Amino acid sequence: MEPSKRRAWEVLVLMERKHFHPAAFILILAVILSFLSSFMTPSFLRKNGMTLSGSVCSVSLAHEKRNSIDVLVVGDSESYTSVSPMALWKQYGITSFDVGKAGAKISETKEMLEDALGTQNPQVVLLETNNLFRYKAKTEDEHASVLADVCYEAFPFLRYHNIWKQLFTNELTGAFKGFKLNSVVRPYTGKTYGKVVTGNQITPETYVYLNQIKSLCEKKGARLILYSAPSPKCYTKEKTDLLKKVAKKYGLTYLNLNSKTDQIGINWNTDTRDHGDHLNTSGALKTTAYLGQYLTAKCSVTGRSGRAETALWNKTYKKYKAAETKALQEIQWRAGEMGGVA
């Protein structure tokens, strides 16, 4: 018998021997959880620099100066691999942060954005659209978790009991404002190298969460923009056409960067790390430069040169620049080895 099951069995035996009624045990447990949950509230977590979503990027953002970020980038891995906040800072004086999470569903993106907006008041929120296609209908196993969701709502302590660990995590290792440099080169040649994890449909549940995200942005006065990062492996015409309709329905701007790869300067021989799914550092820098121009020209995002954040961001940029230079040199070398054009 597994240790956890053995302990549970021993508790039941003890209850029977002591003539301890299960209902009394449940009542006592509920009282304890209610007491603990009275402290473990969203306001308490944010006040102490902890986040609700559990995202490592959200934890790192929680330690940034309040209301110091101009642009938030949210979504799944397509988001934080396509925008380099430090490059955006250097070129345009815009402070930004990638608050994405690998494999994030739209419900998780909503949670991460809610975390971020608890301490930041951005001018623009860039929502990378790939996670809109990740929400699938519940399986039988997932239906079994409905009871757990109800318990989480009743007793927040159950959901957040591990978040205390975040008190000891104030930096995202190896990342710069949520962006991790990557020097891997695996070209995209137009062939299919693997099954795309997201389909071409958006579920009704996703629309509910998208509406909630829009409301969060409106309350903060932030402009919500949908954007699709350059990724021929993720985006088909069918998907981008659907996203245009979604943006129109919700009165949002949709920026499809897959139709602008020539303008961005993407070279699929050198700018992708995994055959056209995600960008490497070279591709992300090109995409960042394009987005920076768009944000200043079309969204009137103002930079922070001369403000209190300048010295700290410039200090971080020096560390970032050394890492960026190394990554680009490795990309150039690897592309040369494969006969690509850097």
MISE-741271 format. One line per 10 residues: number of its first residue (from 0); their letters; for each residue x, y, z of C-alpha. Coordinates in nm, 3 decimals, always signed. Layout:
<recs>
NUM = a = X:Y:Z | ... $
</recs>
This chain:
<recs>
0 = mepskrrawe = +0.000:+0.000:+0.000 | +0.128:+0.347:-0.089 | +0.237:+0.561:+0.211 | -0.031:+0.823:+0.147 | -0.306:+0.560:+0.128 | -0.168:+0.386:+0.439 | -0.183:+0.711:+0.636 | -0.540:+0.775:+0.523 | -0.638:+0.421:+0.627 | -0.476:+0.465:+0.969 $
10 = vlvlmerkhf = -0.671:+0.789:+1.024 | -0.999:+0.614:+0.942 | -0.916:+0.325:+1.177 | -0.830:+0.572:+1.453 | -1.157:+0.757:+1.400 | -1.350:+0.432:+1.427 | -1.169:+0.325:+1.746 | -1.226:+0.663:+1.910 | -1.587:+0.664:+1.793 | -1.508:+0.991:+1.616 $
20 = hpaafilila = -1.790:+1.065:+1.378 | -1.672:+1.155:+1.022 | -1.912:+1.449:+1.015 | -1.741:+1.598:+1.322 | -1.402:+1.557:+1.153 | -1.526:+1.730:+0.837 | -1.672:+2.014:+1.044 | -1.344:+2.069:+1.232 | -1.147:+2.055:+0.906 | -1.381:+2.312:+0.748 $
30 = vilsflssfm = -1.334:+2.547:+1.044 | -0.954:+2.519:+1.020 | -0.953:+2.577:+0.645 | -1.188:+2.874:+0.682 | -0.956:+3.027:+0.940 | -0.647:+2.981:+0.721 | -0.833:+3.104:+0.413 | -0.926:+3.426:+0.592 | -0.557:+3.517:+0.574 | -0.473:+3.363:+0.236 $
40 = tpsflrkngm = -0.671:+3.615:+0.030 | -0.575:+3.776:-0.304 | -0.521:+4.114:-0.136 | -0.293:+3.956:+0.126 | -0.089:+3.775:-0.139 | -0.038:+4.083:-0.354 | +0.044:+4.299:-0.052 | +0.327:+4.060:+0.032 | +0.463:+4.037:-0.323 | +0.309:+3.700:-0.403 $
50 = tlsgsvcsvs = +0.098:+3.607:-0.704 | -0.219:+3.407:-0.752 | -0.138:+3.238:-1.082 | +0.184:+3.072:-0.968 | +0.359:+3.182:-1.287 | +0.733:+3.235:-1.238 | +0.717:+3.543:-1.461 | +0.434:+3.680:-1.249 | +0.646:+3.630:-0.940 | +0.930:+3.824:-1.098 $
60 = lahekrnsid = +0.696:+4.103:-1.211 | +0.558:+4.134:-0.857 | +0.900:+4.264:-0.752 | +0.907:+4.541:-1.012 | +0.832:+4.895:-0.899 | +0.457:+4.960:-0.892 | +0.313:+5.120:-1.205 | +0.651:+5.116:-1.381 | +0.556:+4.900:-1.681 | +0.418:+5.053:-2.003 $
70 = vlvvgdsesy = +0.340:+4.732:-2.192 | +0.246:+4.384:-2.067 | +0.285:+4.083:-2.298 | +0.068:+3.782:-2.207 | -0.011:+3.442:-2.355 | +0.160:+3.106:-2.389 | +0.521:+3.044:-2.499 | +0.464:+3.228:-2.828 | +0.439:+3.550:-2.626 | +0.758:+3.545:-2.422 $
80 = tsvspmalwk = +0.968:+3.414:-2.710 | +0.865:+3.693:-2.947 | +0.924:+4.012:-2.746 | +1.247:+4.123:-2.578 | +1.162:+4.391:-2.317 | +1.523:+4.504:-2.280 | +1.557:+4.558:-2.656 | +1.227:+4.748:-2.654 | +1.364:+4.964:-2.374 | +1.690:+5.041:-2.552 $
90 = qygitsfdvg = +1.532:+5.129:-2.887 | +1.214:+5.308:-2.774 | +1.244:+5.381:-2.401 | +0.937:+5.163:-2.342 | +0.924:+4.952:-2.026 | +0.761:+4.613:-2.083 | +0.738:+4.270:-1.927 | +0.665:+3.923:-2.065 | +0.414:+3.754:-1.836 | +0.355:+3.444:-2.045 $
100 = kagakisetk = +0.358:+3.079:-1.942 | +0.444:+2.770:-2.144 | +0.129:+2.594:-2.262 | -0.094:+2.851:-2.092 | -0.466:+2.824:-2.155 | -0.674:+3.140:-2.179 | -0.799:+3.087:-1.822 | -0.439:+3.092:-1.696 | -0.361:+3.399:-1.906 | -0.654:+3.576:-1.741 $
110 = emledalgtq = -0.513:+3.487:-1.398 | -0.163:+3.606:-1.490 | -0.297:+3.933:-1.626 | -0.505:+3.984:-1.313 | -0.189:+3.933:-1.107 | +0.003:+4.182:-1.318 | -0.268:+4.447:-1.308 | -0.265:+4.422:-0.930 | +0.066:+4.612:-0.928 | +0.094:+4.765:-1.276 $
120 = npqvvlletn = -0.104:+5.016:-1.479 | +0.014:+4.959:-1.840 | -0.078:+5.165:-2.142 | -0.106:+4.855:-2.362 | -0.162:+4.481:-2.308 | -0.041:+4.260:-2.593 | -0.225:+3.926:-2.591 | -0.057:+3.663:-2.809 | -0.344:+3.469:-2.965 | -0.217:+3.110:-2.976 $
130 = nlfrykakte = -0.357:+3.035:-2.630 | -0.706:+3.122:-2.751 | -0.701:+2.786:-2.927 | -0.585:+2.583:-2.627 | -0.909:+2.558:-2.430 | -1.057:+2.214:-2.497 | -1.379:+2.052:-2.383 | -1.348:+1.873:-2.048 | -1.261:+1.505:-2.052 | -1.411:+1.261:-1.802 $
140 = dehasvladv = -1.102:+1.299:-1.583 | -1.131:+1.678:-1.592 | -1.499:+1.661:-1.496 | -1.386:+1.482:-1.181 | -1.197:+1.795:-1.081 | -1.512:+2.009:-1.064 | -1.548:+1.928:-0.693 | -1.190:+2.045:-0.640 | -1.270:+2.376:-0.811 | -1.567:+2.424:-0.579 $
150 = cyeafpflry = -1.346:+2.357:-0.277 | -1.086:+2.605:-0.406 | -1.354:+2.873:-0.426 | -1.478:+2.798:-0.075 | -1.132:+2.762:+0.080 | -0.867:+2.973:-0.102 | -0.598:+2.824:+0.124 | -0.624:+2.496:-0.071 | -0.540:+2.676:-0.395 | -0.265:+2.902:-0.262 $
160 = hniwkqlftn = -0.103:+2.700:+0.018 | +0.226:+2.659:-0.175 | +0.254:+3.025:-0.273 | +0.460:+3.107:+0.039 | +0.758:+2.973:-0.155 | +0.738:+3.281:-0.378 | +0.863:+3.495:-0.088 | +1.205:+3.343:-0.154 | +1.190:+3.386:-0.533 | +1.248:+3.741:-0.650 $
170 = eltgafkgfk = +1.416:+3.681:-0.982 | +1.346:+3.473:-1.290 | +1.672:+3.288:-1.338 | +1.836:+3.345:-1.675 | +1.562:+3.579:-1.799 | +1.534:+3.952:-1.858 | +1.189:+4.088:-1.774 | +1.039:+3.750:-1.862 | +1.234:+3.702:-2.188 | +1.489:+3.423:-2.216 $
180 = lnsvvrpytg = +1.755:+3.446:-2.484 | +1.784:+3.145:-2.712 | +2.057:+3.072:-2.968 | +1.926:+2.744:-3.113 | +1.881:+2.739:-3.492 | +1.645:+2.488:-3.651 | +1.518:+2.624:-3.984 | +1.164:+2.618:-4.114 | +1.140:+2.489:-4.470 | +0.767:+2.473:-4.517 $
190 = ktygkvvtgn = +0.737:+2.111:-4.412 | +0.549:+1.981:-4.110 | +0.794:+1.872:-3.840 | +0.542:+1.782:-3.575 | +0.179:+1.805:-3.478 | +0.070:+2.154:-3.384 | -0.067:+2.139:-3.030 | -0.344:+2.390:-3.091 | -0.631:+2.342:-3.331 | -0.827:+2.585:-3.547 $
200 = qitpetyvyl = -1.134:+2.633:-3.326 | -1.213:+2.863:-3.034 | -1.448:+2.723:-2.770 | -1.735:+2.913:-2.604 | -1.543:+2.902:-2.275 | -1.256:+3.088:-2.437 | -1.482:+3.372:-2.542 | -1.596:+3.407:-2.181 | -1.237:+3.444:-2.061 | -1.149:+3.681:-2.345 $
210 = nqikslcekk = -1.437:+3.904:-2.243 | -1.309:+3.898:-1.884 | -0.960:+3.995:-2.004 | -1.107:+4.281:-2.203 | -1.296:+4.401:-1.896 | -0.980:+4.387:-1.683 | -0.797:+4.605:-1.936 | -1.084:+4.851:-1.964 | -1.097:+4.898:-1.587 | -0.727:+4.982:-1.591 $
220 = garlilysap = -0.751:+5.205:-1.895 | -0.514:+4.978:-2.087 | -0.555:+4.916:-2.459 | -0.588:+4.544:-2.534 | -0.429:+4.433:-2.863 | -0.445:+4.081:-3.004 | -0.130:+3.979:-3.187 | -0.009:+3.661:-3.353 | +0.367:+3.611:-3.330 | +0.549:+3.491:-3.643 $
230 = spkcytkekt = +0.494:+3.114:-3.635 | +0.406:+2.927:-3.955 | +0.379:+2.609:-3.752 | +0.104:+2.754:-3.533 | -0.087:+2.984:-3.764 | -0.287:+2.891:-4.069 | -0.498:+3.127:-4.279 | -0.804:+2.964:-4.127 | -0.687:+3.065:-3.778 | -0.588:+3.420:-3.866 $
240 = dllkkvakky = -0.916:+3.476:-4.054 | -1.104:+3.360:-3.745 | -0.897:+3.593:-3.525 | -0.987:+3.888:-3.748 | -1.354:+3.811:-3.688 | -1.298:+3.775:-3.314 | -1.119:+4.111:-3.298 | -1.400:+4.279:-3.491 | -1.661:+4.122:-3.264 | -1.492:+4.255:-2.951 $
250 = gltylnlnsk = -1.386:+4.587:-3.098 | -1.016:+4.504:-3.065 | -0.712:+4.559:-3.283 | -0.564:+4.243:-3.434 | -0.203:+4.243:-3.548 | -0.112:+3.937:-3.755 | +0.267:+3.938:-3.772 | +0.265:+3.625:-3.989 | +0.151:+3.843:-4.279 | +0.432:+4.090:-4.210 $
260 = tdqiginwnt = +0.738:+3.868:-4.191 | +0.896:+4.041:-4.492 | +0.854:+4.381:-4.329 | +0.987:+4.244:-4.001 | +1.280:+4.084:-4.183 | +1.227:+3.728:-4.059 | +1.459:+3.472:-4.217 | +1.324:+3.124:-4.149 | +1.668:+2.976:-4.209 | +1.807:+3.151:-3.902 $
270 = dtrdhgdhln = +1.532:+3.303:-3.686 | +1.352:+3.001:-3.542 | +1.461:+2.759:-3.273 | +1.226:+2.472:-3.360 | +1.131:+2.460:-3.726 | +0.891:+2.753:-3.734 | +0.712:+2.714:-3.401 | +0.900:+2.964:-3.181 | +1.145:+3.242:-3.260 | +1.500:+3.240:-3.131 $
280 = tsgalkttay = +1.675:+3.557:-3.012 | +1.744:+3.678:-3.366 | +1.379:+3.647:-3.467 | +1.255:+3.797:-3.139 | +1.474:+4.106:-3.181 | +1.337:+4.169:-3.529 | +0.981:+4.122:-3.406 | +1.044:+4.349:-3.106 | +1.177:+4.626:-3.331 | +0.862:+4.608:-3.545 $
290 = lgqyltakcs = +0.632:+4.606:-3.242 | +0.818:+4.899:-3.088 | +0.761:+5.106:-3.399 | +0.395:+5.003:-3.402 | +0.343:+5.088:-3.034 | +0.491:+5.435:-3.068 | +0.331:+5.522:-3.403 | -0.011:+5.356:-3.374 | -0.069:+5.340:-2.997 | +0.113:+5.656:-2.884 $
300 = vtgrsgraet = +0.298:+5.464:-2.614 | +0.533:+5.710:-2.449 | +0.879:+5.611:-2.331 | +1.028:+5.678:-1.988 | +1.362:+5.839:-2.070 | +1.465:+6.064:-1.786 | +1.222:+5.907:-1.538 | +1.308:+5.726:-1.215 | +1.320:+5.387:-1.391 | +1.594:+5.490:-1.634 $
310 = alwnktykky = +1.902:+5.417:-1.422 | +1.783:+5.072:-1.311 | +1.673:+4.965:-1.658 | +2.000:+5.087:-1.810 | +2.191:+4.886:-1.551 | +1.995:+4.573:-1.637 | +2.041:+4.642:-2.007 | +2.422:+4.623:-1.974 | +2.391:+4.265:-1.845 | +2.133:+4.184:-2.108 $
320 = kaaetkalqe = +2.341:+4.325:-2.394 | +2.635:+4.099:-2.314 | +2.403:+3.795:-2.316 | +2.231:+3.912:-2.635 | +2.562:+3.961:-2.819 | +2.672:+3.611:-2.722 | +2.342:+3.460:-2.836 | +2.355:+3.637:-3.175 | +2.714:+3.523:-3.230 | +2.613:+3.164:-3.160 $
330 = iqwragemgg = +2.319:+3.195:-3.400 | +2.544:+3.331:-3.672 | +2.794:+3.050:-3.619 | +2.525:+2.779:-3.622 | +2.356:+2.927:-3.928 | +2.695:+2.932:-4.103 | +2.751:+2.568:-4.014 | +2.419:+2.478:-4.178 | +2.475:+2.701:-4.477 | +2.209:+2.952:-4.370 $
340 = va = +2.232:+3.324:-4.418 | +2.252:+3.517:-4.090 $
</recs>
